[in-house]
Amino acid sequence: MRLNRAATVEMNPEEESASMRRQMHSLGELLSCLPVTIMIYDGIEADDVMAYIATTLRKENEKVILMSSDKDFLQLVNKDVSVYSPSKKKIYNIDEVVEEFGIHPHNFINFRMVDGDKSDNVGGVNGLGLKTILKSFPILTEAEVHSTESMVDYIKSLPKPTKAHGLFLDNLEICERNRRLMQLSEPEFSGNLRMKIMDRYNEPTVKFDKQSFLRYGLKDKVIDGFKDINDWLKSTFSHISKF
C-alpha cells in the first residue's frame, strides 16, 4: 500500500497529519496479518535497524537482501548482502555496484561522504563528482577497505597532486561529518535498543492470517492493486508459510 502524499485535495497540516495516521494504521493492520516481523522504535531511523540486522544479527553465510532505493545501502553490499532497488527493479551485488558506479561497495561510503546527499540536505564537496572522484582516487575501485586517512595518505604518495586532491584536503571536516552521518556499518544506538532489536529479530515469524488480510485489504481497497492476490501471496510467502 502506498502512502498518498500526492493527493490533489488540499488539506491543512492537522488534516494531513490525521490522514497519514489513518493510512499508517491501515498499513499496520495489513502487515500484522502477514508472516513478517514488524519493528517500530522511537528516535532511530529504519536504515540503521536494517543495517544492524544485515551486518550484525544475520547468521554466518546467511544471505540478506535489503530493499531500498537509497544508495547509502550499497555500502553494505558484500558476498552475503545484496540490495534490491524497487525504483530500478535491480538487485545490486558487488559486480553490479562496480559496474554502475566504478567503485567497490567496500569503499562506497568514501564516495558518498565526498558526494553528499541532496535528498537529505547533506552537502558534499563542490567540484568533486563521481567522475572526478574515480579519476582522483582509483584506490576506491579496490576491495581493500579505505578510510579518509588512507585517502589522505594516497594523496601524499603522489608526486604531483591535482586540484581535485587539494579540494578534498581542504574539505576534510565536511567529509568526516558526512561519513558519520551516512555510514551504516556501525549504527549508533544504545545497548538496550540493540537488545530489543535482537530479541525481536529472534522471535518466531507470525503465522499468516489470510482471512484478516483479505478483510483489511478489501476495506482499504488495497487488493484492487493486485492482478491476482492469491498468486502474489503464494509466490511471496510460500517458503515460510503454508497456503
C-alpha positions as CSV (number, residue, x, y, z in Angstrom):
1,M,0.0,0.0,0.0
2,R,1.3,3.4,-0.9
3,L,1.0,6.4,1.4
4,N,-0.8,9.1,-0.5
5,R,1.5,12.1,-0.4
6,A,0.4,13.3,-3.8
7,A,-3.3,13.8,-3.1
8,T,-4.8,16.7,-5.1
9,V,-7.2,17.6,-2.3
10,E,-5.9,20.5,-0.3
11,M,-5.6,19.7,3.5
12,N,-4.4,21.8,6.4
13,P,-1.5,20.4,8.5
14,E,-3.9,18.9,11.0
15,E,-5.9,17.1,8.3
16,E,-2.8,15.9,6.6
17,S,-1.4,14.5,9.9
18,A,-4.7,12.7,10.6
19,S,-4.8,11.3,7.1
20,M,-1.2,10.0,7.5
21,R,-2.1,8.4,10.8
22,R,-5.1,6.6,9.3
23,Q,-3.0,5.3,6.4
24,M,-0.3,4.1,8.7
25,H,-2.8,2.4,10.9
26,S,-4.3,0.6,7.9
27,L,-0.8,-0.4,6.7
28,G,-0.1,-1.8,10.2
29,E,-3.3,-3.8,10.1
30,L,-2.3,-5.4,6.8
31,L,1.3,-6.1,7.8
32,S,0.2,-7.7,11.1
33,C,-1.6,-10.4,9.2
34,L,1.4,-11.4,7.1
35,P,4.3,-13.7,8.1
36,V,6.6,-10.7,8.5
37,T,8.3,-9.2,11.6
38,I,7.4,-5.5,12.3
39,M,9.9,-3.4,14.2
40,I,8.9,0.1,15.5
41,Y,11.3,2.1,17.6
42,D,11.3,5.8,18.5
43,G,14.3,8.0,17.9
44,I,16.0,5.8,15.3
45,E,15.9,5.6,11.6
46,A,14.8,2.5,9.8
47,D,18.0,2.3,7.7
48,D,20.1,1.9,10.9
49,V,17.9,-1.0,12.1
50,M,18.1,-2.6,8.7
51,A,21.9,-2.2,8.6
52,Y,22.3,-3.6,12.1
53,I,20.4,-6.7,11.2
54,A,22.3,-7.1,7.9
55,T,25.8,-6.6,9.4
56,T,25.4,-8.0,13.0
57,L,22.4,-10.2,13.5
58,R,22.4,-12.3,10.4
59,K,23.9,-15.8,10.8
60,E,27.2,-16.7,9.2
61,N,26.9,-17.2,5.5
62,E,23.2,-16.3,5.7
63,K,22.1,-14.3,2.6
64,V,20.4,-11.0,3.1
65,I,18.6,-8.8,0.6
66,L,17.9,-5.2,1.6
67,M,15.0,-3.5,-0.3
68,S,15.6,0.2,-0.7
69,S,16.2,2.8,-3.4
70,D,18.6,4.7,-1.0
71,K,22.1,4.5,-2.4
72,D,23.6,4.5,1.1
73,F,22.7,0.9,1.5
74,L,25.2,0.0,-1.3
75,Q,28.0,0.4,1.2
76,L,26.8,-2.8,2.9
77,V,26.9,-5.0,-0.2
78,N,29.3,-7.9,0.1
79,K,29.3,-11.6,-0.8
80,D,26.3,-12.2,1.5
81,V,24.4,-8.9,1.4
82,S,22.6,-7.6,-1.7
83,V,20.4,-4.6,-2.2
84,Y,17.2,-4.6,-4.3
85,S,16.2,-1.2,-5.7
86,P,12.4,-1.1,-6.3
87,S,12.7,2.0,-8.3
88,K,15.2,0.5,-10.7
89,K,13.9,-3.1,-10.3
90,K,17.5,-4.2,-10.0
91,I,19.5,-6.3,-7.5
92,Y,22.9,-5.0,-6.6
93,N,25.6,-7.4,-5.8
94,I,29.3,-6.5,-5.7
95,D,29.7,-6.7,-9.5
96,E,26.6,-4.6,-10.2
97,V,27.8,-1.8,-7.9
98,V,31.2,-1.7,-9.5
99,E,29.7,-1.8,-13.0
100,E,27.3,1.1,-12.4
101,F,29.4,3.3,-10.2
102,G,33.0,2.2,-10.8
103,I,33.5,1.9,-7.0
104,H,33.8,-1.2,-4.9
105,P,31.0,-1.3,-2.3
106,H,33.6,-1.7,0.4
107,N,34.6,1.9,-0.4
108,F,31.2,3.2,-1.4
109,I,30.9,5.3,1.8
110,N,34.1,7.2,0.7
111,F,32.3,8.2,-2.5
112,R,29.1,9.2,-0.6
113,M,30.9,11.3,2.0
114,V,32.5,13.3,-0.8
115,D,29.4,13.5,-3.0
116,G,26.9,14.2,-0.2
117,D,23.2,13.5,-0.4
118,K,20.9,16.3,-1.7
119,S,17.8,14.3,-0.8
120,D,18.8,14.5,2.9
121,N,20.3,18.0,2.7
122,V,23.8,16.7,3.3
123,G,26.1,18.8,1.3
124,G,29.2,17.3,-0.4
125,V,32.4,18.8,-1.6
126,N,31.7,21.2,-4.5
127,G,33.6,20.3,-7.6
128,L,34.1,16.6,-6.8
129,G,31.5,14.5,-8.6
130,L,31.7,10.8,-9.3
131,K,33.9,11.0,-12.4
132,T,36.4,13.3,-10.7
133,I,36.4,11.1,-7.6
134,L,37.1,8.0,-9.7
135,K,39.9,9.7,-11.5
136,S,41.4,11.2,-8.4
137,F,41.1,8.1,-6.2
138,P,41.5,4.9,-8.2
139,I,42.1,3.1,-4.9
140,L,38.3,3.2,-4.3
141,T,37.8,0.6,-7.1
142,E,39.7,-1.9,-4.9
143,A,38.1,-4.4,-2.5
144,E,40.5,-3.3,0.2
145,V,38.7,-1.0,2.7
146,H,39.9,2.5,2.6
147,S,39.3,5.4,5.1
148,T,39.7,9.1,5.0
149,E,43.1,8.7,6.4
150,S,44.2,6.2,3.7
151,M,42.9,8.6,1.1
152,V,45.0,11.4,2.5
153,D,48.0,9.0,2.6
154,Y,47.3,8.2,-1.1
155,I,47.4,11.9,-2.0
156,K,50.7,12.3,-0.1
157,S,52.2,9.5,-2.1
158,L,51.6,11.2,-5.4
159,P,54.4,13.2,-7.0
160,K,52.0,15.9,-8.2
161,P,48.6,16.0,-6.5
162,T,45.8,17.6,-8.6
163,K,43.4,20.5,-7.9
164,A,40.8,17.8,-7.0
165,H,43.1,16.4,-4.4
166,G,43.5,19.9,-2.9
167,L,39.7,20.3,-2.8
168,F,39.5,17.0,-0.9
169,L,42.2,18.1,1.6
170,D,40.6,21.5,2.1
171,N,37.2,19.9,3.0
172,L,38.2,17.0,5.3
173,E,35.8,18.3,8.0
174,I,32.9,18.1,5.6
175,C,33.9,14.6,4.6
176,E,34.3,13.3,8.1
177,R,30.9,14.9,9.1
178,N,29.3,13.2,6.1
179,R,30.9,9.9,7.0
180,R,29.5,10.0,10.5
181,L,26.0,10.9,9.1
182,M,25.9,8.4,6.2
183,Q,27.8,5.3,7.4
184,L,25.7,2.3,8.2
185,S,28.3,-0.3,9.1
186,E,28.3,0.8,12.8
187,P,24.9,2.1,13.8
188,E,25.0,4.4,16.8
189,F,22.3,3.4,19.3
190,S,22.2,2.2,22.8
191,G,23.0,-1.4,24.0
192,N,19.4,-1.6,25.4
193,L,18.0,-0.8,21.9
194,R,20.3,-3.4,20.4
195,M,19.0,-6.0,22.7
196,K,15.4,-5.1,21.9
197,I,16.1,-5.4,18.2
198,M,17.9,-8.7,18.6
199,D,15.1,-10.1,20.8
200,R,12.5,-9.1,18.2
201,Y,14.6,-10.4,15.4
202,N,14.9,-13.8,17.1
203,E,11.2,-14.2,17.7
204,P,9.3,-16.8,15.6
205,T,7.7,-15.5,12.5
206,V,4.0,-14.9,13.0
207,K,1.6,-17.1,11.1
208,F,-0.2,-15.9,8.1
209,D,-3.8,-14.8,8.8
210,K,-5.3,-14.9,5.3
211,Q,-8.9,-14.1,6.3
212,S,-7.9,-11.0,8.2
213,F,-5.6,-9.9,5.5
214,L,-8.3,-10.1,2.8
215,R,-10.8,-8.4,5.1
216,Y,-8.5,-5.4,5.7
217,G,-7.4,-5.4,2.1
218,L,-10.9,-5.2,0.9
219,K,-11.8,-2.5,3.4
220,D,-8.9,-0.3,2.3
221,K,-9.2,-1.3,-1.4
222,V,-5.5,-2.4,-1.4
223,I,-6.3,-5.7,-3.1
224,D,-7.6,-3.9,-6.1
225,G,-3.9,-3.2,-7.0
226,F,-3.1,-6.8,-7.4
227,K,-3.8,-8.8,-10.6
228,D,-4.3,-12.0,-8.5
229,I,-3.8,-11.6,-4.8
230,N,-3.7,-15.3,-4.1
231,D,-0.9,-15.8,-6.6
232,W,1.1,-12.9,-5.1
233,L,0.7,-14.3,-1.5
234,K,1.7,-17.8,-2.6
235,S,4.8,-16.7,-4.6
236,T,5.9,-14.2,-1.9
237,F,5.4,-16.2,1.3
238,S,5.0,-19.9,0.5
239,H,8.6,-20.6,1.6
240,I,7.8,-19.6,5.2
241,S,4.0,-20.3,5.5
242,K,1.5,-22.8,4.3
243,F,-1.2,-21.7,1.8
